[in-house]
Amino acid sequence: MLKLFNTMTRSLDDFKPRNGGVVKIFTCGPSIYRRPHIGNYRTFMYEDILVKYLEYKGLRVDRAIPLTDIEDKTILEAIKKKKEIDDLTADVEKIFYTETRSLNIKLPRKVQRSTHCVQCAARLIKNLMETGHAYQYGRDIFFDPLTYKDFGKLYRLDKGRWPKKKIRFKRDTYNGNRWNLGDFILWHGYREGDLKWWETVVGKGRPSWNIQDPSIVIAHLGAQIDINCGGIDNIYRHHDYNIAILESYSGTTYANYYLHGEHLIVNGRPMSKSRGNILFPEDIYRHGCRSRDLRFFLFYTQYRKKLNFTRERFKESCNNLETFRKLAHQLIRPTGSTLNRDRRIQAVINSIRRVFETEMDNDLNVGSAFDGMLKLFLELKENKNRMVSRDARDIAKVLKKIDSVLGVIF
């Protein structure tokens, strides 16, 4: 049985979908005011591996992912670059689709710009106001976390520190891993000169970042899903905000499993503009590597472990993948031998799938699955003279199924 580390329970839990053979997954998407870097793609990569492995196991995945195309940062970036917001986000969206294709990341049918769900967000806010969870203050609308008894349950927030005085946080996001102990914004009411706004059931304005994901969840998946994924920084504020909104709206448990991927750092340091160490896929390809090499590097280290990118480590990773691929392709070449099948060879071939599934069932431990299969490949290579054509065909069949998840062998 597949076991996933559930941030909500802080334990490795057996995965059981709510609805038999269908798994509903929501994954945070990119904010398309600027292009994603390889750290962002590491998050999208573990989510890709998760989806493909669930499908490998015969489950149908119903997944939604938003493209955040309106927030405070988008507006500031458009002003800075003297571009229309739609032009700015269209350029980044195009890059995102091109790079996900090159990295063999499968995107769901339900990829949607958050601005396409503005009316959904407004209706959700209206409901929250009617039920006493949200209120208007001036032109803006805020959510009061104290109206939701389990607020902060994912992070395990100590609400004993909650201020006695009413505090409102009106920006979409705040820098750093800090908690805003107070009410958070749902709707930015229209102000003279605003670059982007809509007319809705809650008035003129635009939805805050905090309401956008919940509105897309409700519109595309319903109020209850199986798995909510994202990066580790979403444990601060963002996912607890989503939970509070969705569970206040529905009165039911939103997700049963929460997965969070660790950061990718460069030469031991976090990526930042000030350090000048932000890397994009094209920066990696410039050194002659292939997109599958980057894909492999991003998923080889287990998703809950920090990944340190260095040129030396990446080169070693490329070499390991090439060794693996060469061995795999040698083994699937028919030998033309007329020998009877060797049961010991068959046992090793049968072990390939078992090793892969055992490690993947252990919280998507792709690197250990890869290492275990490589060890079996080396054993088969040593006994290649005892292999027959049927063995090569069986290996090819197993590896093609496994590569529906890995996407780096063929």
C-alpha positions as a Markdown table, in Angstrom:
| # | Residue | x | y | z |
|---|---|---|---|---|
| 1 | Met | 0.0 | 0.0 | 0.0 |
| 2 | Leu | 1.2 | 3.5 | -0.8 |
| 3 | Lys | 2.2 | 5.4 | 2.3 |
| 4 | Leu | 2.6 | 9.2 | 2.2 |
| 5 | Phe | 4.0 | 11.6 | 4.8 |
| 6 | Asn | 1.0 | 13.6 | 5.9 |
| 7 | Thr | 1.9 | 17.1 | 7.2 |
| 8 | Met | -1.4 | 17.3 | 9.0 |
| 9 | Thr | -0.7 | 14.1 | 11.1 |
| 10 | Arg | 3.1 | 14.4 | 11.0 |
| 11 | Ser | 3.2 | 10.7 | 10.2 |
| 12 | Leu | 3.5 | 8.2 | 7.3 |
| 13 | Asp | -0.1 | 7.3 | 6.6 |
| 14 | Asp | -1.6 | 4.6 | 4.4 |
| 15 | Phe | -3.2 | 6.3 | 1.4 |
| 16 | Lys | -6.9 | 5.6 | 0.9 |
| 17 | Pro | -8.9 | 7.7 | -1.6 |
| 18 | Arg | -12.3 | 9.0 | -0.5 |
| 19 | Asn | -13.9 | 7.6 | -3.6 |
| 20 | Gly | -12.5 | 4.3 | -4.6 |
| 21 | Gly | -10.6 | 4.5 | -7.9 |
| 22 | Val | -10.7 | 8.3 | -8.2 |
| 23 | Val | -8.1 | 10.6 | -6.5 |
| 24 | Lys | -8.8 | 14.4 | -6.2 |
| 25 | Ile | -5.6 | 16.5 | -6.0 |
| 26 | Phe | -5.1 | 20.2 | -5.7 |
| 27 | Thr | -1.6 | 21.5 | -6.3 |
| 28 | Cys | -0.5 | 25.1 | -6.0 |
| 29 | Gly | 0.5 | 26.6 | -9.3 |
| 30 | Pro | 3.0 | 29.3 | -10.3 |
| 31 | Ser | 2.4 | 33.0 | -9.8 |
| 32 | Ile | 2.9 | 34.1 | -13.4 |
| 33 | Tyr | 4.2 | 37.6 | -12.8 |
| 34 | Arg | 7.7 | 36.2 | -13.1 |
| 35 | Arg | 9.1 | 33.0 | -14.6 |
| 36 | Pro | 9.5 | 29.8 | -12.5 |
| 37 | His | 13.0 | 28.8 | -11.5 |
| 38 | Ile | 14.3 | 25.3 | -11.0 |
| 39 | Gly | 13.3 | 25.4 | -7.3 |
| 40 | Asn | 9.7 | 25.9 | -8.4 |
| 41 | Tyr | 10.0 | 23.1 | -10.9 |
| 42 | Arg | 11.2 | 20.8 | -8.2 |
| 43 | Thr | 7.8 | 21.2 | -6.5 |
| 44 | Phe | 6.0 | 20.7 | -9.8 |
| 45 | Met | 8.2 | 17.6 | -10.3 |
| 46 | Tyr | 7.3 | 15.7 | -7.1 |
| 47 | Glu | 3.7 | 16.5 | -7.8 |
| 48 | Asp | 4.1 | 15.0 | -11.3 |
| 49 | Ile | 5.7 | 11.9 | -9.9 |
| 50 | Leu | 2.8 | 11.6 | -7.4 |
| 51 | Val | 0.2 | 11.9 | -10.1 |
| 52 | Lys | 1.9 | 9.5 | -12.5 |
| 53 | Tyr | 2.5 | 6.9 | -9.8 |
| 54 | Leu | -1.1 | 7.0 | -8.7 |
| 55 | Glu | -2.1 | 6.4 | -12.4 |
| 56 | Tyr | 0.6 | 3.6 | -12.5 |
| 57 | Lys | -1.3 | 1.9 | -9.7 |
| 58 | Gly | -4.5 | 2.0 | -11.7 |
| 59 | Leu | -6.2 | 5.1 | -10.1 |
| 60 | Arg | -7.8 | 7.9 | -12.0 |
| 61 | Val | -6.5 | 11.4 | -11.0 |
| 62 | Asp | -8.7 | 14.4 | -11.0 |
| 63 | Arg | -6.4 | 17.4 | -10.5 |
| 64 | Ala | -6.6 | 21.1 | -10.5 |
| 65 | Ile | -3.8 | 23.7 | -10.6 |
| 66 | Pro | -4.2 | 27.5 | -10.8 |
| 67 | Leu | -2.0 | 30.0 | -12.6 |
| 68 | Thr | -2.0 | 33.1 | -10.3 |
| 69 | Asp | -2.3 | 36.0 | -12.6 |
| 70 | Ile | -3.5 | 38.8 | -10.3 |
| 71 | Glu | -2.0 | 39.8 | -7.0 |
| 72 | Asp | -0.1 | 42.7 | -5.5 |
| 73 | Lys | 3.2 | 41.4 | -6.9 |
| 74 | Thr | 1.7 | 41.1 | -10.4 |
| 75 | Ile | 0.6 | 44.7 | -10.3 |
| 76 | Leu | 3.9 | 46.0 | -9.0 |
| 77 | Glu | 5.8 | 44.0 | -11.6 |
| 78 | Ala | 3.7 | 45.3 | -14.4 |
| 79 | Ile | 4.2 | 48.9 | -13.3 |
| 80 | Lys | 8.0 | 48.3 | -12.9 |
| 81 | Lys | 8.3 | 46.8 | -16.4 |
| 82 | Lys | 5.8 | 49.3 | -17.9 |
| 83 | Lys | 3.7 | 46.5 | -19.3 |
| 84 | Glu | 0.0 | 45.6 | -19.4 |
| 85 | Ile | -0.8 | 43.0 | -16.7 |
| 86 | Asp | -2.2 | 40.6 | -19.4 |
| 87 | Asp | 0.9 | 40.9 | -21.5 |
| 88 | Leu | 3.2 | 40.3 | -18.6 |
| 89 | Thr | 1.4 | 37.2 | -17.5 |
| 90 | Ala | 0.9 | 35.9 | -21.0 |
| 91 | Asp | 4.6 | 35.9 | -21.6 |
| 92 | Val | 5.3 | 34.0 | -18.4 |
| 93 | Glu | 2.5 | 31.5 | -19.0 |
| 94 | Lys | 4.0 | 30.7 | -22.4 |
| 95 | Ile | 7.4 | 30.0 | -20.8 |
| 96 | Phe | 5.8 | 27.8 | -18.1 |
| 97 | Tyr | 4.0 | 25.6 | -20.7 |
| 98 | Thr | 7.1 | 25.3 | -22.8 |
| 99 | Glu | 9.3 | 24.3 | -19.8 |
| 100 | Thr | 6.9 | 21.9 | -18.3 |
| 101 | Arg | 6.7 | 20.1 | -21.7 |
| 102 | Ser | 10.4 | 20.0 | -22.0 |
| 103 | Leu | 10.6 | 18.5 | -18.4 |
| 104 | Asn | 7.9 | 15.9 | -19.3 |
| 105 | Ile | 5.7 | 17.3 | -16.5 |
| 106 | Lys | 2.1 | 16.3 | -17.1 |
| 107 | Leu | -0.3 | 19.2 | -16.5 |
| 108 | Pro | -4.0 | 18.5 | -15.7 |
| 109 | Arg | -6.9 | 19.5 | -17.9 |
| 110 | Lys | -8.0 | 21.8 | -15.2 |
| 111 | Val | -5.2 | 24.5 | -15.4 |
| 112 | Gln | -6.9 | 27.8 | -15.1 |
| 113 | Arg | -5.8 | 31.4 | -14.6 |
| 114 | Ser | -7.2 | 32.7 | -11.3 |
| 115 | Thr | -8.8 | 35.7 | -13.0 |
| 116 | His | -11.1 | 33.2 | -14.8 |
| 117 | Cys | -12.6 | 32.4 | -11.4 |
| 118 | Val | -13.1 | 36.0 | -10.1 |
| 119 | Gln | -16.9 | 35.5 | -9.9 |
| 120 | Cys | -16.5 | 32.2 | -8.2 |
| 121 | Ala | -14.3 | 33.9 | -5.6 |
| 122 | Ala | -16.8 | 36.7 | -5.1 |
| 123 | Arg | -19.6 | 34.2 | -4.5 |
| 124 | Leu | -17.5 | 32.4 | -2.0 |
| 125 | Ile | -16.7 | 35.6 | -0.2 |
| 126 | Lys | -20.4 | 36.5 | -0.1 |
| 127 | Asn | -21.2 | 33.1 | 1.5 |
| 128 | Leu | -18.5 | 33.7 | 4.1 |
| 129 | Met | -19.9 | 37.1 | 4.9 |
| 130 | Glu | -23.4 | 35.7 | 5.3 |
| 131 | Thr | -22.2 | 33.0 | 7.7 |
| 132 | Gly | -20.2 | 35.4 | 9.8 |
| 133 | His | -16.7 | 34.3 | 8.9 |
| 134 | Ala | -15.9 | 37.4 | 6.8 |
| 135 | Tyr | -16.8 | 41.1 | 7.0 |
| 136 | Gln | -16.3 | 44.4 | 5.2 |
| 137 | Tyr | -14.0 | 47.0 | 6.6 |
| 138 | Gly | -13.9 | 50.2 | 4.5 |
| 139 | Arg | -13.6 | 49.0 | 0.9 |
| 140 | Asp | -12.0 | 45.7 | 1.6 |
| 141 | Ile | -13.2 | 42.4 | 3.0 |
| 142 | Phe | -11.4 | 40.3 | 5.6 |
| 143 | Phe | -11.6 | 36.8 | 7.1 |
| 144 | Asp | -11.7 | 36.5 | 10.8 |
| 145 | Pro | -9.8 | 33.4 | 11.8 |
| 146 | Leu | -11.2 | 33.3 | 15.3 |
| 147 | Thr | -14.6 | 32.3 | 13.7 |
| 148 | Tyr | -13.1 | 29.0 | 12.6 |
| 149 | Lys | -12.2 | 26.9 | 15.7 |
| 150 | Asp | -9.5 | 24.8 | 14.1 |
| 151 | Phe | -7.5 | 27.7 | 12.6 |
| 152 | Gly | -3.8 | 27.0 | 12.3 |
| 153 | Lys | -4.2 | 23.2 | 12.7 |
| 154 | Leu | -1.9 | 22.3 | 9.9 |
| 155 | Tyr | 1.0 | 24.4 | 11.2 |
| 156 | Arg | -0.1 | 23.7 | 14.8 |
| 157 | Leu | -0.3 | 27.4 | 15.6 |
| 158 | Asp | -0.3 | 28.5 | 19.2 |
| 159 | Lys | -3.3 | 30.7 | 19.3 |
| 160 | Gly | -2.5 | 31.7 | 22.9 |
| 161 | Arg | -0.4 | 34.4 | 21.3 |
| 162 | Trp | -3.4 | 35.9 | 19.5 |
| 163 | Pro | -3.6 | 39.7 | 20.1 |
| 164 | Lys | -6.5 | 41.1 | 22.1 |
| 165 | Lys | -6.7 | 44.1 | 19.7 |
| 166 | Lys | -8.2 | 43.6 | 16.2 |
| 167 | Ile | -5.4 | 43.6 | 13.6 |
| 168 | Arg | -6.0 | 43.4 | 9.9 |
| 169 | Phe | -3.4 | 42.3 | 7.3 |
| 170 | Lys | -4.3 | 43.8 | 3.9 |
| 171 | Arg | -1.4 | 42.7 | 1.7 |
| 172 | Asp | -1.7 | 39.5 | -0.4 |
| 173 | Thr | 1.5 | 38.0 | 0.9 |
| 174 | Tyr | 4.2 | 38.9 | 3.4 |
| 175 | Asn | 7.9 | 38.1 | 3.2 |
| 176 | Gly | 9.4 | 35.3 | 5.3 |
| 177 | Asn | 8.1 | 32.4 | 7.4 |
| 178 | Arg | 6.1 | 34.5 | 9.9 |
| 179 | Trp | 2.6 | 34.3 | 11.1 |
| 180 | Asn | 0.2 | 37.2 | 10.7 |
| 181 | Leu | -1.8 | 37.0 | 13.9 |
| 182 | Gly | -4.9 | 38.8 | 12.9 |
| 183 | Asp | -7.6 | 39.0 | 10.1 |
| 184 | Phe | -6.4 | 38.4 | 6.5 |
| 185 | Ile | -7.7 | 40.0 | 3.4 |
| 186 | Leu | -10.1 | 38.3 | 0.9 |
| 187 | Trp | -11.1 | 41.2 | -1.4 |
| 188 | His | -9.4 | 44.4 | -2.4 |
| 189 | Gly | -12.1 | 47.0 | -2.9 |
| 190 | Tyr | -11.8 | 49.2 | -5.9 |
| 191 | Arg | -9.7 | 52.4 | -5.6 |
| 192 | Glu | -9.4 | 55.2 | -8.1 |
| 193 | Gly | -6.6 | 54.3 | -10.6 |
| 194 | Asp | -6.6 | 50.5 | -10.0 |
| 195 | Leu | -5.1 | 48.7 | -13.0 |
| 196 | Lys | -7.4 | 45.7 | -12.8 |
| 197 | Trp | -10.8 | 45.2 | -11.2 |
| 198 | Trp | -14.1 | 43.4 | -11.7 |
| 199 | Glu | -17.8 | 44.1 | -10.9 |
| 200 | Thr | -19.1 | 41.3 | -8.7 |
| 201 | Val | -21.7 | 40.4 | -6.1 |
| 202 | Val | -19.5 | 41.9 | -3.4 |
| 203 | Gly | -18.8 | 45.1 | -5.4 |
| 204 | Lys | -16.0 | 46.4 | -7.6 |
| 205 | Gly | -12.5 | 45.2 | -6.9 |
| 206 | Arg | -10.2 | 42.1 | -7.2 |
| 207 | Pro | -9.8 | 38.9 | -5.2 |
| 208 | Ser | -6.9 | 38.6 | -2.9 |
| 209 | Trp | -4.4 | 35.7 | -3.3 |
| 210 | Asn | -5.8 | 34.1 | -0.2 |
| 211 | Ile | -9.2 | 33.4 | -1.8 |
| 212 | Gln | -8.1 | 32.4 | -5.2 |
| 213 | Asp | -7.0 | 28.8 | -4.6 |
| 214 | Pro | -10.2 | 28.0 | -2.5 |
| 215 | Ser | -12.4 | 29.3 | -5.3 |
| 216 | Ile | -10.7 | 27.2 | -7.9 |
| 217 | Val | -10.9 | 24.1 | -5.7 |
| 218 | Ile | -14.6 | 24.5 | -5.2 |
| 219 | Ala | -15.2 | 25.3 | -8.9 |
| 220 | His | -13.3 | 22.3 | -10.3 |
| 221 | Leu | -13.0 | 19.7 | -7.5 |
| 222 | Gly | -15.7 | 20.4 | -5.0 |
| 223 | Ala | -15.3 | 21.2 | -1.3 |
| 224 | Gln | -13.6 | 17.9 | -0.5 |
| 225 | Ile | -10.4 | 16.4 | -2.0 |
| 226 | Asp | -7.9 | 13.7 | -1.2 |
| 227 | Ile | -4.5 | 15.4 | -1.4 |
| 228 | Asn | -3.4 | 19.0 | -1.2 |
| 229 | Cys | 0.2 | 19.6 | -2.4 |
| 230 | Gly | 2.7 | 22.4 | -2.3 |
| 231 | Gly | 6.1 | 23.6 | -1.2 |
| 232 | Ile | 7.2 | 23.7 | 2.4 |
| 233 | Asp | 6.8 | 27.4 | 2.7 |
| 234 | Asn | 3.0 | 27.0 | 2.2 |
| 235 | Ile | 2.8 | 25.5 | 5.7 |
| 236 | Tyr | 3.2 | 29.1 | 6.9 |
| 237 | Arg | -0.1 | 30.9 | 6.5 |
| 238 | His | -1.2 | 29.9 | 3.0 |
| 239 | His | -2.5 | 26.4 | 3.4 |
| 240 | Asp | -4.0 | 27.1 | 6.8 |
| 241 | Tyr | -5.8 | 30.1 | 5.3 |
| 242 | Asn | -7.1 | 27.8 | 2.5 |
| 243 | Ile | -8.3 | 25.2 | 5.1 |
| 244 | Ala | -10.1 | 27.9 | 7.2 |
| 245 | Ile | -11.9 | 29.3 | 4.1 |
| 246 | Leu | -12.9 | 25.9 | 2.6 |
| 247 | Glu | -14.0 | 24.3 | 5.9 |
| 248 | Ser | -15.9 | 27.4 | 7.0 |
| 249 | Tyr | -17.7 | 27.3 | 3.7 |
| 250 | Ser | -18.5 | 23.6 | 3.6 |
| 251 | Gly | -18.6 | 22.5 | 7.2 |
| 252 | Thr | -16.7 | 19.4 | 6.2 |
| 253 | Thr | -13.0 | 18.3 | 6.2 |
| 254 | Tyr | -11.3 | 19.7 | 3.1 |
| 255 | Ala | -8.3 | 17.3 | 2.5 |
| 256 | Asn | -7.2 | 14.1 | 4.1 |
| 257 | Tyr | -3.5 | 14.4 | 3.1 |
| 258 | Tyr | -1.2 | 17.3 | 2.9 |
| 259 | Leu | 2.2 | 16.9 | 1.1 |
| 260 | His | 4.9 | 19.5 | 1.2 |
| 261 | Gly | 8.2 | 19.5 | -0.8 |
| 262 | Glu | 11.5 | 20.9 | 0.6 |
| 263 | His | 13.5 | 23.7 | -1.0 |
| 264 | Leu | 16.1 | 23.5 | -3.7 |
| 265 | Ile | 19.2 | 25.6 | -2.8 |
| 266 | Val | 22.2 | 26.5 | -4.9 |
| 267 | Asn | 25.7 | 25.8 | -3.7 |
| 268 | Gly | 24.4 | 25.6 | -0.1 |
| 269 | Arg | 22.5 | 28.9 | -0.2 |
| 270 | Pro | 18.8 | 29.8 | -0.9 |
| 271 | Met | 18.2 | 31.3 | -4.3 |
| 272 | Ser | 17.6 | 35.0 | -4.3 |
| 273 | Lys | 18.0 | 38.0 | -6.6 |
| 274 | Ser | 20.4 | 39.7 | -4.2 |
| 275 | Arg | 22.8 | 36.7 | -4.3 |
| 276 | Gly | 22.4 | 36.4 | -8.1 |
| 277 | Asn | 22.1 | 32.7 | -7.9 |
| 278 | Ile | 18.6 | 32.1 | -9.3 |
| 279 | Leu | 18.7 | 29.4 | -11.9 |
| 280 | Phe | 16.2 | 28.7 | -14.7 |
| 281 | Pro | 16.1 | 25.5 | -16.8 |
| 282 | Glu | 17.8 | 27.3 | -19.8 |
| 283 | Asp | 20.8 | 28.1 | -17.5 |
| 284 | Ile | 21.2 | 24.3 | -17.0 |
| 285 | Tyr | 20.7 | 23.4 | -20.7 |
| 286 | Arg | 23.3 | 25.9 | -21.7 |
| 287 | His | 26.0 | 23.5 | -20.4 |
| 288 | Gly | 25.0 | 20.8 | -22.8 |
| 289 | Cys | 22.7 | 18.7 | -20.7 |
| 290 | Arg | 19.3 | 17.4 | -21.7 |
| 291 | Ser | 15.9 | 18.2 | -20.2 |
| 292 | Arg | 15.7 | 14.6 | -19.0 |
| 293 | Asp | 18.9 | 15.1 | -17.0 |
| 294 | Leu | 17.3 | 18.0 | -15.2 |
| 295 | Arg | 14.1 | 16.0 | -14.7 |
| 296 | Phe | 16.1 | 13.2 | -13.1 |
| 297 | Phe | 18.1 | 15.5 | -10.9 |
| 298 | Leu | 14.9 | 17.2 | -9.6 |
| 299 | Phe | 13.2 | 13.9 | -8.6 |
| 300 | Tyr | 16.1 | 11.7 | -7.5 |
| 301 | Thr | 16.4 | 13.2 | -4.0 |
| 302 | Gln | 13.3 | 12.4 | -2.0 |
| 303 | Tyr | 10.9 | 15.4 | -2.1 |
| 304 | Arg | 10.9 | 16.0 | 1.7 |
| 305 | Lys | 14.7 | 16.4 | 1.7 |
| 306 | Lys | 16.5 | 19.7 | 0.8 |
| 307 | Leu | 18.2 | 19.5 | -2.6 |
| 308 | Asn | 21.5 | 21.3 | -3.1 |
| 309 | Phe | 22.3 | 22.1 | -6.7 |
| 310 | Thr | 26.0 | 22.3 | -7.5 |
| 311 | Arg | 27.6 | 21.8 | -10.9 |
| 312 | Glu | 29.6 | 18.8 | -9.6 |
| 313 | Arg | 26.6 | 17.1 | -8.1 |
| 314 | Phe | 24.6 | 17.8 | -11.2 |
| 315 | Lys | 27.3 | 16.3 | -13.5 |
| 316 | Glu | 27.4 | 13.2 | -11.2 |
| 317 | Ser | 23.6 | 12.9 | -11.5 |
| 318 | Cys | 23.8 | 13.1 | -15.3 |
| 319 | Asn | 26.5 | 10.4 | -15.4 |
| 320 | Asn | 24.3 | 8.1 | -13.1 |
| 321 | Leu | 21.3 | 8.5 | -15.4 |
| 322 | Glu | 23.4 | 7.8 | -18.5 |
| 323 | Thr | 24.8 | 4.6 | -16.9 |
| 324 | Phe | 21.3 | 3.5 | -16.0 |
| 325 | Arg | 19.9 | 4.2 | -19.5 |
| 326 | Lys | 22.7 | 2.5 | -21.3 |
| 327 | Leu | 22.3 | -0.6 | -19.1 |
| 328 | Ala | 18.5 | -0.6 | -19.6 |
| 329 | His | 18.8 | -0.3 | -23.4 |
| 330 | Gln | 21.4 | -3.1 | -23.5 |
| 331 | Leu | 19.2 | -5.4 | -21.5 |
| 332 | Ile | 16.1 | -4.9 | -23.7 |
| 333 | Arg | 18.0 | -5.8 | -26.9 |
| 334 | Pro | 17.0 | -9.3 | -28.0 |
| 335 | Thr | 19.9 | -11.8 | -27.8 |
| 336 | Gly | 18.7 | -14.3 | -30.3 |
| 337 | Ser | 19.7 | -17.1 | -27.8 |
| 338 | Thr | 18.0 | -20.4 | -28.1 |
| 339 | Leu | 18.7 | -21.4 | -24.6 |
| 340 | Asn | 15.9 | -22.4 | -22.2 |
| 341 | Arg | 14.8 | -19.7 | -19.8 |
| 342 | Asp | 16.8 | -19.5 | -16.6 |
| 343 | Arg | 14.6 | -19.2 | -13.6 |
| 344 | Arg | 17.2 | -17.2 | -11.7 |
| 345 | Ile | 17.2 | -14.6 | -14.5 |
| 346 | Gln | 13.4 | -14.5 | -14.4 |
| 347 | Ala | 13.4 | -14.0 | -10.7 |
| 348 | Val | 15.7 | -10.9 | -11.1 |
| 349 | Ile | 13.5 | -9.5 | -13.8 |
| 350 | Asn | 10.4 | -9.9 | -11.5 |
| 351 | Ser | 12.3 | -8.1 | -8.8 |
| 352 | Ile | 12.7 | -4.9 | -10.9 |
| 353 | Arg | 9.0 | -4.1 | -10.6 |
| 354 | Arg | 8.9 | -5.2 | -6.9 |
| 355 | Val | 11.9 | -3.0 | -6.0 |
| 356 | Phe | 10.4 | 0.0 | -7.8 |
| 357 | Glu | 7.0 | -0.3 | -6.2 |
| 358 | Thr | 8.3 | -1.0 | -2.7 |
| 359 | Glu | 10.4 | 2.2 | -2.6 |
| 360 | Met | 7.7 | 4.3 | -4.4 |
| 361 | Asp | 5.1 | 3.1 | -1.9 |
| 362 | Asn | 7.4 | 4.4 | 0.8 |
| 363 | Asp | 6.5 | 8.1 | 0.4 |
| 364 | Leu | 7.7 | 8.3 | -3.3 |
| 365 | Asn | 11.3 | 7.3 | -2.5 |
| 366 | Val | 12.3 | 7.6 | -6.2 |
| 367 | Gly | 16.1 | 7.7 | -5.6 |
| 368 | Ser | 16.1 | 4.4 | -3.7 |
| 369 | Ala | 13.9 | 2.9 | -6.4 |
| 370 | Phe | 16.4 | 4.0 | -9.0 |
| 371 | Asp | 19.4 | 2.6 | -7.0 |
| 372 | Gly | 17.6 | -0.7 | -6.4 |
| 373 | Met | 16.8 | -1.1 | -10.1 |
| 374 | Leu | 20.4 | -0.2 | -11.1 |
| 375 | Lys | 21.7 | -2.9 | -8.8 |
| 376 | Leu | 19.5 | -5.5 | -10.5 |
| 377 | Phe | 20.5 | -4.2 | -14.0 |
| 378 | Leu | 24.2 | -4.8 | -13.1 |
| 379 | Glu | 23.3 | -8.4 | -12.0 |
| 380 | Leu | 21.5 | -9.1 | -15.2 |
| 381 | Lys | 24.4 | -7.7 | -17.2 |
| 382 | Glu | 26.8 | -10.1 | -15.6 |
| 383 | Asn | 24.5 | -12.9 | -16.7 |
| 384 | Lys | 23.6 | -11.6 | -20.1 |
| 385 | Asn | 24.9 | -14.7 | -21.9 |
| 386 | Arg | 22.2 | -16.7 | -20.1 |
| 387 | Met | 19.4 | -14.4 | -21.2 |
| 388 | Val | 17.0 | -15.2 | -24.1 |
| 389 | Ser | 14.8 | -13.0 | -26.3 |
| 390 | Arg | 11.8 | -13.5 | -24.0 |
| 391 | Asp | 13.8 | -12.1 | -21.1 |
| 392 | Ala | 14.6 | -8.9 | -23.1 |
| 393 | Arg | 10.9 | -8.4 | -24.0 |
| 394 | Asp | 9.9 | -8.9 | -20.4 |
| 395 | Ile | 12.4 | -6.3 | -19.2 |
| 396 | Ala | 11.2 | -3.8 | -21.9 |
| 397 | Lys | 7.6 | -4.3 | -20.8 |
| 398 | Val | 8.4 | -3.7 | -17.1 |
| 399 | Leu | 10.6 | -0.7 | -17.9 |
| 400 | Lys | 8.1 | 1.0 | -20.2 |
| 401 | Lys | 5.5 | 0.8 | -17.4 |
| 402 | Ile | 7.9 | 2.2 | -14.9 |
| 403 | Asp | 9.0 | 4.9 | -17.3 |
| 404 | Ser | 5.3 | 6.1 | -17.5 |
| 405 | Val | 6.2 | 7.5 | -14.0 |
| 406 | Leu | 10.0 | 8.3 | -14.3 |
| 407 | Gly | 10.0 | 9.6 | -17.9 |
| 408 | Val | 13.8 | 9.4 | -18.4 |
| 409 | Ile | 14.4 | 5.9 | -19.7 |
| 410 | Phe | 13.0 | 5.9 | -23.2 |
